Amino acid sequence: PGHGPLSDPRPSAFLALSPPGPGPVPPDATAASRPILVMTGTEDRQPAALSPHDGIERDGKWREQTWRLLPAGNTFLAVLTNAHHSAFSAGQGARLSGDPQPEPWMEPALGAITITWWRAHLLHDATALACLANGSVVPLADRSRIRWEKR
Protein backbone atom coordinates (compact mmCIF):
# COMPACT_ATOMS: atom_id res chain seq x y z
CA PRO A 1 0.00 0.00 0.00
CA GLY A 2 1.02 3.57 -0.55
CA HIS A 3 2.27 3.10 -4.11
CA GLY A 4 0.54 3.12 -7.48
CA PRO A 5 -2.36 5.08 -8.95
CA LEU A 6 -5.00 3.93 -6.45
CA SER A 7 -2.96 5.26 -3.52
CA ASP A 8 -3.36 8.90 -4.66
CA PRO A 9 -5.64 10.46 -2.00
CA ARG A 10 -7.20 13.06 -4.32
CA PRO A 11 -9.77 11.01 -6.29
CA SER A 12 -12.94 10.28 -4.33
CA ALA A 13 -14.00 7.52 -6.75
CA PHE A 14 -12.75 5.64 -9.81
CA LEU A 15 -14.32 4.57 -13.11
CA ALA A 16 -12.47 1.82 -14.98
CA LEU A 17 -13.60 1.49 -18.60
CA SER A 18 -12.66 -1.90 -19.99
CA PRO A 19 -9.65 -2.49 -17.72
CA PRO A 20 -7.27 -5.35 -18.35
CA GLY A 21 -7.70 -8.44 -16.24
CA PRO A 22 -4.95 -9.91 -14.13
CA GLY A 23 -1.66 -10.62 -15.82
CA PRO A 24 2.00 -10.99 -14.94
CA VAL A 25 1.87 -7.79 -12.85
CA PRO A 26 -1.13 -7.84 -10.49
CA PRO A 27 -3.35 -4.76 -10.63
CA ASP A 28 -3.16 -2.27 -7.75
CA ALA A 29 -6.83 -3.07 -7.09
CA THR A 30 -6.38 -5.10 -3.92
CA ALA A 31 -5.47 -1.92 -2.01
CA ALA A 32 -8.53 0.03 -3.21
CA SER A 33 -10.68 1.55 -0.50
CA ARG A 34 -12.70 4.12 -2.46
CA PRO A 35 -15.72 3.51 -4.73
CA ILE A 36 -14.88 1.87 -8.07
CA LEU A 37 -17.10 1.15 -11.06
CA VAL A 38 -15.73 -1.31 -13.62
CA MET A 39 -17.41 -1.38 -17.03
CA THR A 40 -16.77 -4.03 -19.68
CA GLY A 41 -18.56 -6.00 -22.37
CA THR A 42 -19.26 -9.65 -23.06
CA GLU A 43 -17.27 -9.36 -26.32
CA ASP A 44 -14.51 -7.16 -24.87
CA ARG A 45 -11.57 -9.30 -25.93
CA GLN A 46 -7.85 -8.77 -25.73
CA PRO A 47 -6.21 -10.20 -28.85
CA ALA A 48 -3.33 -12.63 -28.46
CA ALA A 49 -1.02 -10.08 -30.11
CA LEU A 50 -1.58 -7.77 -27.12
CA SER A 51 -0.67 -10.54 -24.67
CA PRO A 52 3.05 -10.84 -25.45
CA HIS A 53 3.87 -12.63 -22.21
CA ASP A 54 1.80 -15.70 -23.19
CA GLY A 55 0.16 -15.03 -26.59
CA ILE A 56 -3.31 -16.02 -25.38
CA GLU A 57 -6.49 -14.24 -26.46
CA ARG A 58 -8.59 -13.20 -23.47
CA ASP A 59 -12.37 -12.80 -23.38
CA GLY A 60 -14.71 -10.43 -21.52
CA LYS A 61 -14.70 -12.64 -18.41
CA TRP A 62 -10.98 -11.92 -18.04
CA ARG A 63 -11.70 -8.18 -17.80
CA GLU A 64 -14.34 -8.83 -15.12
CA GLN A 65 -11.69 -10.44 -12.93
CA THR A 66 -10.29 -7.00 -12.09
CA TRP A 67 -13.58 -6.20 -10.36
CA ARG A 68 -13.65 -9.57 -8.63
CA LEU A 69 -10.21 -8.85 -7.12
CA LEU A 70 -11.43 -5.63 -5.51
CA PRO A 71 -12.21 -5.68 -1.82
CA ALA A 72 -15.94 -5.86 -1.12
CA GLY A 73 -17.68 -2.61 -0.30
CA ASN A 74 -18.78 0.12 -2.68
CA THR A 75 -17.57 -1.57 -5.85
CA PHE A 76 -19.78 -1.97 -8.91
CA LEU A 77 -19.65 -3.84 -12.22
CA ALA A 78 -21.57 -3.10 -15.43
CA VAL A 79 -21.28 -5.68 -18.22
CA LEU A 80 -22.85 -4.75 -21.54
CA THR A 81 -24.10 -7.63 -23.69
CA ASN A 82 -22.34 -7.78 -27.08
CA ALA A 83 -20.11 -4.79 -26.28
CA HIS A 84 -16.61 -4.89 -27.77
CA HIS A 85 -13.64 -2.89 -26.48
CA SER A 86 -14.38 0.02 -28.81
CA ALA A 87 -17.86 0.51 -27.28
CA PHE A 88 -16.18 2.37 -24.42
CA SER A 89 -14.81 4.98 -26.83
CA ALA A 90 -18.06 5.41 -28.80
CA GLY A 91 -16.62 3.14 -31.49
CA GLN A 92 -13.57 5.30 -32.20
CA GLY A 93 -11.16 2.38 -32.11
CA ALA A 94 -13.28 0.04 -34.24
CA ARG A 95 -11.38 0.67 -37.47
CA LEU A 96 -8.08 -0.20 -35.84
CA SER A 97 -9.35 -3.19 -33.89
CA GLY A 98 -11.71 -4.60 -36.49
CA ASP A 99 -14.54 -4.51 -33.93
CA PRO A 100 -18.03 -3.75 -35.19
CA GLN A 101 -19.45 -0.35 -34.30
CA PRO A 102 -21.28 -0.31 -30.95
CA GLU A 103 -24.99 -0.98 -31.05
CA PRO A 104 -27.07 2.24 -30.93
CA TRP A 105 -28.32 1.69 -27.38
CA MET A 106 -24.82 1.43 -25.89
CA GLU A 107 -23.62 5.04 -25.95
CA PRO A 108 -26.71 6.51 -24.21
CA ALA A 109 -26.67 3.69 -21.64
CA LEU A 110 -22.97 4.25 -20.91
CA GLY A 111 -23.64 7.98 -20.62
CA ALA A 112 -26.51 7.48 -18.18
CA ILE A 113 -24.49 5.16 -15.98
CA THR A 114 -21.33 7.30 -15.91
CA ILE A 115 -23.23 10.54 -15.29
CA THR A 116 -25.06 8.92 -12.39
CA TRP A 117 -21.76 7.55 -11.06
CA TRP A 118 -20.10 10.96 -11.06
CA ARG A 119 -23.19 12.74 -9.68
CA ALA A 120 -23.17 10.28 -6.79
CA HIS A 121 -19.49 10.62 -5.98
CA LEU A 122 -18.59 14.17 -6.97
CA LEU A 123 -21.82 15.92 -5.98
CA HIS A 124 -22.86 13.49 -3.22
CA ASP A 125 -26.28 13.34 -4.88
CA ALA A 126 -28.53 11.13 -2.69
CA THR A 127 -30.77 10.14 -5.61
CA ALA A 128 -27.77 9.06 -7.71
CA LEU A 129 -26.34 7.09 -4.77
CA ALA A 130 -29.68 5.31 -4.36
CA CYS A 131 -29.75 4.47 -8.09
CA LEU A 132 -26.33 2.86 -7.81
CA ALA A 133 -27.33 0.89 -4.73
CA ASN A 134 -30.60 -0.47 -6.13
CA GLY A 135 -29.45 -0.99 -9.73
CA SER A 136 -31.86 1.51 -11.23
CA VAL A 137 -28.81 3.32 -12.63
CA VAL A 138 -29.19 1.00 -15.62
CA PRO A 139 -31.83 2.50 -17.95
CA LEU A 140 -35.07 0.50 -17.83
CA ALA A 141 -34.94 -0.29 -21.56
CA ASP A 142 -31.43 -1.77 -21.16
CA ARG A 143 -31.84 -3.88 -18.03
CA SER A 144 -31.93 -7.12 -20.00
CA ARG A 145 -28.71 -6.10 -21.83
CA ILE A 146 -26.62 -4.81 -18.91
CA ARG A 147 -25.62 -6.94 -15.95
CA TRP A 148 -25.21 -4.74 -12.86
CA GLU A 149 -23.46 -6.12 -9.80
CA LYS A 150 -22.33 -4.57 -6.55
CA ARG A 151 -20.25 -5.74 -3.64
Secondary structure in CASP SS format (residue, H / E / C, confidence):
PFRMAT SS
TARGET T0000
AUTHOR 0000-0000-0000
METHOD secondary structure of the structure
MODEL  1
P C 1.00
G C 1.00
H C 1.00
G C 1.00
P H 1.00
L H 1.00
S H 1.00
D C 1.00
P C 1.00
R C 1.00
P C 1.00
S C 1.00
A C 1.00
F E 1.00
L E 1.00
A E 1.00
L E 1.00
S C 1.00
P C 1.00
P C 1.00
G C 1.00
P C 1.00
G C 1.00
P C 1.00
V C 1.00
P C 1.00
P C 1.00
D H 1.00
A H 1.00
T H 1.00
A H 1.00
A C 1.00
S C 1.00
R C 1.00
P C 1.00
I E 1.00
L E 1.00
V E 1.00
M E 1.00
T E 1.00
G E 1.00
T C 1.00
E C 1.00
D C 1.00
R C 1.00
Q E 1.00
P C 1.00
A H 1.00
A H 1.00
L H 1.00
S C 1.00
P C 1.00
H C 1.00
D C 1.00
G C 1.00
I C 1.00
E C 1.00
R E 1.00
D C 1.00
G H 1.00
K H 1.00
W H 1.00
R H 1.00
E H 1.00
Q H 1.00
T H 1.00
W H 1.00
R H 1.00
L H 1.00
L C 1.00
P C 1.00
A C 1.00
G C 1.00
N C 1.00
T E 1.00
F E 1.00
L E 1.00
A E 1.00
V E 1.00
L E 1.00
T C 1.00
N C 1.00
A C 1.00
H C 1.00
H H 1.00
S H 1.00
A H 1.00
F H 1.00
S H 1.00
A C 1.00
G C 1.00
Q C 1.00
G C 1.00
A H 1.00
R H 1.00
L H 1.00
S H 1.00
G C 1.00
D C 1.00
P C 1.00
Q C 1.00
P C 1.00
E C 1.00
P C 1.00
W C 1.00
M H 1.00
E H 1.00
P H 1.00
A H 1.00
L H 1.00
G H 1.00
A H 1.00
I H 1.00
T H 1.00
I H 1.00
T H 1.00
W H 1.00
W H 1.00
R H 1.00
A H 1.00
H H 1.00
L H 1.00
L C 1.00
H C 1.00
D C 1.00
A H 1.00
T H 1.00
A H 1.00
L H 1.00
A H 1.00
C H 1.00
L H 1.00
A H 1.00
N H 1.00
G C 1.00
S C 1.00
V C 1.00
V C 1.00
P C 1.00
L H 1.00
A H 1.00
D H 1.00
R C 1.00
S C 1.00
R C 1.00
I E 1.00
R E 1.00
W E 1.00
E E 1.00
K E 1.00
R C 1.00
END
